[in-house]
Amino acid sequence: MPRIIDGSNMNITGRNIKYYRKKRNLSQQELSIKLETLCRGSISRIEDGSRTVTDIELQGLSQVLQIPIENFFNANPLSEA
């Protein structure tokens, strides 16, 4: 039976997290400081897809970046409503 999840990418939200972080003109370090729960290195690994991201981390990212959590799952963040 084929695997549903490809092991090379640990999350599907990292690219959009990076997009919204940059849209807010935040460095990874600045985002880390605002979150108080993720180090800069973890943010980097989430953004490049090499680390999983938990639901509580997504909730915190949503609050800090001031966007609805579902936007992290948008295939094309430029088309956000």
ABEGO torsion letter per residue (X at the ends): XBBABBAABABAAAAAAAAAAAAAGBBAAAAAAAAGABBAAAAAAAAAGABBBBAAAAAAAAAAAGBBAAAAABABAAABX
